[in-house]
Amino acid sequence: MIDLPPLFDLSSVSLFELILRVFMAMVLGLLLGLDRDYKNKPIDFRAFIIVAVTTCIIAIMGQELYAVLSEEANVVAPLDFAKIIAGVLTGIGFLGAGAIIHRDDNRVIGTATGASIWASGGIGLALGFGFYGLAIVAFVAIAITLVGGGYYMQIFQDKQDKEDIDR
């Protein structure tokens, strides 16, 4: 049996790196979620934080399992990071699909929220694997899309991006 390392004694990342990755996932998830929450969308900011942090932790856990198994067994561990990424993003896709609502007036709402909750998972994975630049570029692109898209809808389509529903 393989002994797991003690609390915070990680093989692939330092404690500082762990805290930095998780904190960045919290902040970027929060910022994406605040846009959706401010506009009264179906998924509030807390879910965005939870998704970003959890996917970050799953990515770090994958790296740690690989490092621990490789050290202990002195062999390359049969761990497929692509399966971790695919499994996480597939699962979050179901959460995002729950945000999409077909209204009685034949309007479909929640598509941007569903996509952005899925994207916060991608950002969390990028941070968890240590790709800070990739996560920041993705965050900026998504934030510009959400905020800029809202202004576009208001100015050019005379539509409000904010929902008038009570929660």
Secondary structure, 3 states (H helix, E strand, C coil): CCCCCCCCCCCCCCHHHHHHHHHHHHHHHHHHHHHHHHCCCCCCHHHHHHHHHHHHHHHHHHHHHHHHHHHHHCCCCCCCHHHHHHHHHHHHHHHHHCCCEECCCCCEECHHHHHHHHHHHHHHHHHHCCCHHHHHHHHHHHHHHHHHHHHHHHHHCCCCCCCCCCC
